[in-house]
Amino acid sequence: MTLAAAVALFITSTWPDLRSVETLGRQNVDAKYDLVVALGAPTKSSWWSPTSRLFVILQNRTADEQPVAIAAIAGDPNCRAQIARMRVSELFISCEGEKETPPWHRLTWDLASQKLTSHEKFLPFGFVKVFTTDHYAVFVGNDRSRLLAVEYVPNREPAFRVLKGTEATPWFSRITVERSTEGPDGHRVVFASVPKRPAPVIPLPRTSYAEFARLRPESVRNGNGPNAELHDDVGPWAREGDKIWFGKTFYDAEGLVGVGGFGYFDTATHALKLLQPPEIIDYSVSAISVSAEDVWMGVTTRSEGARFGSHLLYFDRQTEDTRSIPFGDYVSDLARVGERVVIAGSLSIGTVNGERIDRYFVDSQDRILAFDRH
């Protein structure tokens, strides 16, 4: 019997109502023992719901020994669970909801007593803007209760630092607090945003239904027939000399559809170049950053009032090759610190260093922690 099968048998025999078990993560504790994080549910599902349980299990991988459940916790109604960060005595579970961000979970335990020592729920900070110079960046966002500014200096140790007091105030003044209300639990709820820049006037060609059907046949099969309303707008943009680079944006639900793309408009010659590679056809652009060598974009699906993270898109200006890179978060903003690309996400911060993309989140103790790489 495999180690995963032994964990599944332990859970299903101890909790008979949980008939499906998925191992989310495994980590060595020492030469004999592993910590296993698993999700048990009545049916196969990635949702950690009130009828399912998240397990932290201590398992002897060298001997036939009964596993020990350090934690067996029922979930919330709206949480698709993933491991954000797992250590020998600490676990962060990120939750993705259908339309909004549910609380994340932090669990700690004592290995000697094999007991859970804390279980905390918190909302991760979402970042709406990143301000940059050639030497540093400052990310600004909120966790629905307060604003936060995080400084990033490449090659410094540590590279990230939470700004406090008068250091943070000037950065807060650059964004807009849309409203501040009293939440259901009595805590203040803050909604932050960045003032929108008026979109430049670009003669964007209208997409015909025939072109839409050719480029997005799956959307047609999903019911978007000739009566679907097509619309394409200019989304995020960046000026480079006489060129205005832009990404297209469109609502993609309730009979409204479009075709993704990006390109530039030359204000001197009035020439328009529009690119529609397969990696962007189904998506809107949420953020864009342009250099002489490349273009980076965040792409997303705009659907039923929600913003869903999808991936990053890299465009090589010399070869015109495109490459999709998973990010796992809605990209609110992109910018450059020297040669490095930095990413403000709705749940995280990202940095691009060569081929490597690293993501970080801020917990309730204002610690800036790296996501585990899966």
C-alpha positions as CSV (number, residue, x, y, z in Angstrom):
1,M,0.0,0.0,0.0
2,T,1.3,3.4,-0.9
3,L,1.7,6.2,1.7
4,A,-1.1,8.2,0.1
5,A,-3.4,5.1,0.1
6,A,-2.6,4.5,3.8
7,V,-3.6,8.1,4.6
8,A,-6.8,7.7,2.6
9,L,-7.7,4.5,4.3
10,F,-7.1,6.0,7.7
11,I,-9.4,9.0,7.0
12,T,-12.2,7.0,5.3
13,S,-12.2,4.3,8.1
14,T,-12.2,6.9,10.9
15,W,-14.6,9.3,9.3
16,P,-16.9,7.1,7.2
17,D,-18.9,10.0,5.8
18,L,-15.7,11.2,4.0
19,R,-15.4,8.9,1.1
20,S,-13.0,10.9,-1.1
21,V,-9.5,11.9,0.0
22,E,-7.1,14.2,-1.9
23,T,-3.5,14.7,-0.7
24,L,-2.7,18.4,-0.9
25,G,0.9,18.3,0.4
26,R,3.6,16.2,2.0
27,Q,6.7,17.3,3.9
28,N,9.5,15.4,5.7
29,V,9.7,16.0,9.4
30,D,12.8,13.8,10.0
31,A,14.2,10.5,8.8
32,K,11.0,8.6,9.7
33,Y,8.0,10.9,9.7
34,D,6.1,13.0,7.2
35,L,3.5,15.7,7.7
36,V,0.6,15.2,5.3
37,V,-2.1,17.7,4.5
38,A,-5.2,16.1,3.0
39,L,-8.8,17.0,2.1
40,G,-11.5,14.6,2.9
41,A,-15.0,15.1,1.4
42,P,-18.2,13.1,0.9
43,T,-17.5,13.2,-2.9
44,K,-14.5,14.1,-5.0
45,S,-14.1,17.8,-4.6
46,S,-11.4,20.5,-4.2
47,W,-13.8,22.6,-2.0
48,W,-13.1,22.7,1.7
49,S,-16.8,23.0,2.8
50,P,-18.7,22.5,6.1
51,T,-19.2,18.8,5.1
52,S,-15.5,18.2,4.4
53,R,-12.4,18.3,6.6
54,L,-8.9,19.5,6.2
55,F,-6.4,17.1,7.9
56,V,-2.9,17.6,9.1
57,I,-1.6,14.1,9.6
58,L,1.7,12.7,11.0
59,Q,2.7,9.6,9.2
60,N,5.5,7.1,9.7
61,R,6.8,6.4,6.2
62,T,9.3,3.7,7.3
63,A,7.0,1.4,9.3
64,D,3.4,0.2,9.3
65,E,2.2,2.5,12.0
66,Q,-1.2,4.1,12.4
67,P,-1.2,7.8,11.2
68,V,-2.0,10.5,13.8
69,A,-4.5,13.3,12.9
70,I,-3.0,16.5,14.4
71,A,-6.0,18.4,13.0
72,A,-9.3,17.6,11.4
73,I,-11.1,20.8,10.6
74,A,-14.4,21.4,8.9
75,G,-14.3,24.2,6.2
76,D,-16.2,27.3,5.2
77,P,-19.0,27.4,2.6
78,N,-16.9,29.1,0.0
79,C,-13.3,27.8,-0.1
80,R,-11.4,26.0,-2.9
81,A,-8.4,25.1,-0.8
82,Q,-4.7,25.1,-1.8
83,I,-1.5,25.1,0.2
84,A,0.1,28.6,0.1
85,R,3.0,27.7,2.5
86,M,3.8,24.6,4.5
87,R,6.4,24.2,7.2
88,V,7.1,21.7,9.9
89,S,4.9,23.5,12.5
90,E,3.0,26.0,10.4
91,L,0.5,25.8,7.5
92,F,-1.1,28.5,5.4
93,I,-4.2,27.5,3.3
94,S,-5.3,29.9,0.6
95,C,-9.0,29.9,-0.3
96,E,-10.4,30.8,-3.7
97,G,-14.1,31.7,-3.7
98,E,-16.6,31.8,-6.6
99,K,-17.0,35.6,-6.6
100,E,-15.0,37.0,-3.7
101,T,-12.0,36.2,-1.5
102,P,-12.9,34.1,1.5
103,P,-10.6,34.1,4.6
104,W,-7.4,32.2,4.4
105,H,-6.3,29.9,7.3
106,R,-3.1,29.7,9.4
107,L,-2.6,26.6,11.5
108,T,0.2,25.8,13.9
109,W,0.8,22.7,16.0
110,D,3.2,21.1,18.4
111,L,4.9,18.0,17.1
112,A,5.9,16.7,20.6
113,S,2.3,16.6,21.8
114,Q,0.8,16.1,18.3
115,K,-1.7,18.7,19.1
116,L,-3.0,21.8,17.2
117,T,-1.9,25.0,19.0
118,S,-3.7,27.6,16.9
119,H,-6.1,28.1,14.0
120,E,-6.5,31.6,12.7
121,K,-8.5,33.0,9.8
122,F,-7.4,36.2,8.1
123,L,-7.9,38.1,4.8
124,P,-4.7,38.4,2.7
125,F,-3.7,41.8,1.5
126,G,-4.6,42.7,-2.0
127,F,-2.5,45.2,-3.9
128,V,-4.0,47.7,-6.3
129,K,-0.9,49.6,-7.4
130,V,2.9,49.5,-7.5
131,F,5.0,52.7,-7.7
132,T,8.5,52.3,-8.9
133,T,11.9,54.1,-9.5
134,D,15.0,52.6,-11.0
135,H,16.0,51.4,-7.5
136,Y,12.9,50.4,-5.5
137,A,9.2,49.7,-5.7
138,V,6.3,50.4,-3.2
139,F,3.2,48.2,-3.4
140,V,0.0,49.7,-1.9
141,G,-3.1,47.7,-1.0
142,N,-5.5,46.6,1.7
143,D,-7.0,43.7,3.5
144,R,-10.5,45.2,3.8
145,S,-9.7,46.6,7.2
146,R,-6.6,48.8,6.7
147,L,-4.2,50.0,4.0
148,L,-0.7,48.7,3.7
149,A,2.5,49.8,1.9
150,V,5.3,47.4,1.2
151,E,8.7,48.5,0.0
152,Y,10.8,46.3,-2.3
153,V,14.5,46.8,-3.0
154,P,16.1,44.2,-5.3
155,N,19.3,42.6,-3.9
156,R,18.7,43.9,-0.4
157,E,18.3,41.5,2.5
158,P,15.5,41.3,3.2
159,A,14.2,42.7,0.0
160,F,10.7,43.5,1.4
161,R,9.8,45.8,4.2
162,V,6.4,46.9,5.5
163,L,6.3,50.7,5.8
164,K,4.9,52.2,8.9
165,G,3.6,55.6,10.0
166,T,4.9,58.6,8.2
167,E,6.8,56.4,5.8
168,A,3.6,54.9,4.5
169,T,1.3,57.9,4.5
170,P,2.6,59.6,1.3
171,W,2.0,56.3,-0.6
172,F,-1.6,56.0,0.8
173,S,-2.4,59.4,-0.6
174,R,-1.7,58.2,-4.1
175,I,-4.7,55.7,-4.1
176,T,-8.4,56.2,-3.4
177,V,-10.4,54.8,-0.6
178,E,-13.7,54.2,-2.3
179,R,-15.6,53.7,0.9
180,S,-15.0,52.6,4.5
181,T,-17.8,50.9,6.2
182,E,-18.5,48.8,9.3
183,G,-18.3,45.1,8.6
184,P,-20.6,42.5,10.0
185,D,-18.1,41.6,12.7
186,G,-17.7,45.2,13.8
187,H,-14.4,45.7,12.0
188,R,-13.8,48.5,9.5
189,V,-14.0,47.4,5.8
190,V,-11.8,49.4,3.4
191,F,-12.2,49.3,-0.4
192,A,-9.2,50.8,-2.2
193,S,-8.6,51.6,-5.8
194,V,-6.5,53.7,-8.1
195,P,-7.9,56.7,-10.0
196,K,-8.5,55.6,-13.6
197,R,-6.7,57.3,-16.4
198,P,-8.9,58.2,-19.4
199,A,-8.3,55.8,-22.2
200,P,-6.6,57.2,-25.3
201,V,-8.5,57.5,-28.5
202,I,-7.4,54.5,-30.6
203,P,-9.3,53.4,-33.8
204,L,-9.9,49.9,-32.6
205,P,-11.6,47.8,-35.4
206,R,-14.9,46.2,-34.6
207,T,-14.8,42.4,-34.3
208,S,-17.3,40.7,-36.6
209,Y,-19.2,37.6,-35.5
210,A,-17.5,35.6,-38.2
211,E,-14.1,36.5,-36.8
212,F,-15.3,35.8,-33.2
213,A,-16.6,32.4,-34.3
214,R,-13.3,31.5,-36.0
215,L,-11.1,32.6,-33.1
216,R,-13.3,31.5,-30.2
217,P,-15.1,28.3,-31.3
218,E,-15.3,27.0,-27.8
219,S,-17.3,30.1,-26.7
220,V,-19.7,29.5,-29.6
221,R,-20.1,25.9,-28.5
222,N,-20.9,27.2,-25.0
223,G,-23.9,29.1,-26.4
224,N,-22.7,32.4,-27.8
225,G,-24.4,32.3,-31.1
226,P,-25.0,35.1,-33.7
227,N,-27.2,37.0,-31.2
228,A,-24.2,37.5,-28.8
229,E,-23.3,41.1,-28.4
230,L,-19.7,41.8,-29.4
231,H,-17.7,44.6,-27.9
232,D,-14.0,45.3,-27.6
233,D,-12.6,48.3,-25.6
234,V,-9.1,49.7,-25.0
235,G,-8.0,48.6,-21.6
236,P,-4.7,49.3,-19.8
237,W,-2.2,51.3,-21.8
238,A,1.4,52.6,-21.7
239,R,3.0,55.3,-23.8
240,E,6.4,54.7,-25.4
241,G,7.5,57.7,-27.5
242,D,5.0,58.1,-30.3
243,K,3.5,54.6,-29.6
244,I,0.6,53.9,-27.3
245,W,0.7,50.2,-26.3
246,F,-2.6,48.8,-25.1
247,G,-4.5,45.6,-24.2
248,K,-8.0,44.9,-25.2
249,T,-10.7,44.3,-22.6
250,F,-14.3,43.0,-22.8
251,Y,-17.0,41.6,-20.6
252,D,-17.4,37.8,-21.2
253,A,-20.7,36.7,-19.8
254,E,-24.5,37.1,-20.0
255,G,-24.5,37.3,-23.8
256,L,-21.6,39.8,-24.0
257,V,-18.4,38.6,-25.6
258,G,-15.2,39.8,-27.3
259,V,-11.9,38.7,-28.6
260,G,-8.7,39.4,-26.7
261,G,-5.6,41.1,-28.2
262,F,-3.0,43.8,-27.7
263,G,-0.8,46.0,-29.8
264,Y,0.1,49.6,-30.3
265,F,-1.1,52.8,-32.1
266,D,1.5,55.1,-33.6
267,T,0.3,58.6,-33.0
268,A,2.8,60.0,-35.6
269,T,1.8,57.7,-38.5
270,H,-1.7,56.7,-37.2
271,A,-0.8,53.1,-37.9
272,L,-2.4,50.4,-35.7
273,K,-0.7,47.1,-35.0
274,L,-3.0,44.5,-33.4
275,L,-1.8,41.1,-32.2
276,Q,-4.1,38.3,-31.3
277,P,-2.0,35.2,-30.4
278,P,-3.9,32.1,-29.1
279,E,-2.7,32.8,-25.5
280,I,-4.8,35.9,-25.3
281,I,-7.8,35.3,-27.5
282,D,-10.1,34.3,-24.6
283,Y,-8.9,37.0,-22.1
284,S,-9.0,40.7,-21.3
285,V,-5.8,42.5,-20.4
286,S,-5.7,43.8,-16.8
287,A,-2.3,45.4,-16.7
288,I,0.6,46.1,-19.1
289,S,4.3,47.1,-18.9
290,V,6.4,47.9,-21.9
291,S,10.2,48.1,-22.4
292,A,12.4,48.3,-25.5
293,E,12.8,44.5,-25.5
294,D,9.4,43.1,-24.3
295,V,5.9,43.6,-23.1
296,W,4.4,42.0,-20.0
297,M,0.7,41.7,-19.4
298,G,-1.7,40.4,-16.9
299,V,-4.7,38.7,-18.4
300,T,-8.0,37.8,-16.9
301,T,-11.6,36.8,-17.5
302,R,-14.2,39.6,-16.8
303,S,-17.3,37.7,-15.8
304,E,-20.4,38.5,-13.8
305,G,-18.8,41.2,-11.8
306,A,-15.9,39.1,-10.7
307,R,-12.2,39.3,-11.6
308,F,-10.5,35.9,-12.1
309,G,-6.8,35.6,-12.2
310,S,-5.5,33.7,-15.1
311,H,-1.9,34.1,-16.1
312,L,0.9,36.5,-17.3
313,L,1.6,37.0,-20.9
314,Y,5.2,37.7,-22.1
315,F,5.8,39.2,-25.6
316,D,9.2,39.4,-27.1
317,R,9.3,42.5,-29.4
318,Q,12.1,41.2,-31.5
319,T,10.8,37.7,-32.4
320,E,7.1,38.5,-31.7
321,D,7.0,35.2,-29.7
322,T,4.5,35.0,-26.8
323,R,4.6,32.9,-23.7
324,S,2.0,32.2,-21.0
325,I,3.2,32.0,-17.4
326,P,0.9,30.9,-14.5
327,F,0.5,33.4,-11.7
328,G,-2.6,32.3,-9.9
329,D,-3.8,35.8,-9.0
330,Y,-5.6,38.8,-10.6
331,V,-2.9,41.1,-11.8
332,S,-3.8,44.7,-10.8
333,D,-0.6,46.4,-11.9
334,L,2.8,45.8,-13.6
335,A,5.9,47.9,-13.4
336,R,9.7,47.8,-13.7
337,V,12.5,48.3,-11.1
338,G,15.5,48.6,-13.3
339,E,15.6,45.4,-15.3
340,R,13.1,43.6,-13.0
341,V,9.4,43.3,-13.5
342,V,7.2,43.6,-10.4
343,I,3.6,42.5,-10.1
344,A,0.8,43.8,-7.8
345,G,-1.8,41.1,-7.4
346,S,-5.2,41.0,-5.8
347,L,-3.9,38.5,-3.2
348,S,-0.1,38.8,-3.6
349,I,3.1,40.4,-4.7
350,G,5.2,39.0,-7.5
351,T,8.7,39.6,-8.8
352,V,10.2,38.4,-12.1
353,N,13.9,37.5,-12.1
354,G,14.9,36.0,-15.5
355,E,12.8,32.9,-16.0
356,R,11.7,32.8,-12.4
357,I,8.6,34.3,-10.9
358,D,8.2,34.4,-7.1
359,R,5.0,35.2,-5.3
360,Y,4.6,36.6,-1.7
361,F,1.7,37.2,0.6
362,V,1.3,39.3,3.7
363,D,-0.2,37.6,6.8
364,S,-2.1,39.1,9.7
365,Q,1.2,39.7,11.5
366,D,2.5,41.8,8.6
367,R,5.0,39.1,7.7
368,I,5.9,38.9,4.0
369,L,6.1,35.2,3.2
370,A,6.9,33.4,0.0
371,F,4.4,31.0,-1.5
372,D,5.6,27.5,-1.8
373,R,6.5,26.6,-5.4
374,H,4.2,23.8,-6.6
